[in-house]
Amino acid sequence: MDDKEKSKEELRRFFLAGASVTDPMKEYHLEFLPGNKVEEERIEAILKSFSIHPKRGFRGKNPMIYLKDAGEIADVLKLLGAFNSLMEFENARILKEVSENVNRRVNFEAANINRTVKASVKQQEDILLIKEMIGLERIESGLRELAEQRLQYPDASLEELSRGLSTPIGKSGVNHRLRKLARIAKELREEIALNRNETEMSQDDF
């Protein structure tokens, strides 16, 4: 038996004497609980000889050698010859990663929808203000057509708004027109605020 095989056999004994693997669906964690300082250093040395990088810690008052990296935990299971456990670990690892990817995708989509809804509500507020203050017929035809599209289809995406125009434009073009409408609304709000301030100052004179 060569040195590598002897090290594997020694590692198996340490594992059976005091080690555990946490359910990978919860977290990636494998730990050895050495009986003394000599065992602690020996476990660490064996793992490092196989290019595995353990960390030291404590379980209560007892020293602990542990791993958090899923790939390194799988490597240890291979070294131990625990192939059934390795298969279960890898299956759980795949399921967990798929689940995490799905959750990230759902969260990403939800965030996108939330941003889209907020933007649409703000656009509608701007357009209704313009309509009330000066009338949509007084703004340029391209802006008026897009404004009417947004009011008619509040949930439409920029691409859908574009397709509803008499002359479809790109997404950047729709954005450009929406920014123009936002600027007009901003100017109207500033005008309203200015008029309100002037009115309040006039009332203070009496």
Steps between C-alpha positions, in 0.01 A plus 500: 500500500654831392501820707188642331299188577628498858390861538154416363467210744610722787249764396223237498585407858487864608166539322347195668637607837333840491378677187175606338357650182210745520200455271616681183148630437549715812870586478834363385689390808727205581686484829749280681518503880855395587567358844811708561742751350706230327193361322389850407833575331507158332150536350590845372827369351327210321235724349758752382703220340198443271473875420205544735503811719329444837429762764537475878234581754327371811190293567426616852839471668624228266728576203352448156633466145234596249423569132235727348585462133266254324768387255749427777237312702433283194876439467518382863210259445689360198815456709298317764354270238150602611357484150135457601527804725679682220214428258243620753706810571542584130128444429405728789760753385350506148146537636611782729680687221202461266267624775727798573522585129121485469459722808752751365317506167161546669639782717659662196175482303300631797740794537471574128119490518504729802725751321282483188180559698651795689626652175160455333316662791737799493460532122122499531514765773716719276271456201181568697657818639588616149150411380339696784729803487551563129328218310671223303399667173750778575807277507677364190324214321759231580480573873121522490467161329729331752324672792164370375648151461628503857164612640315240295743218584640567849658154531664493157877462468706749301511255209121463508455877512726533198302243300180698567637818339407593144875489425667251737827618654766324705501460875751785534269722295207425729720576801609827343139613449403395852788706638373800300154454652659478846685827440179675393324371813793612716483851357124510563548390862763769548260756351222384734733525800612849395143621456406355839792683666406826331138458613605434858729805496218718367268380774762582760493862382142542627 
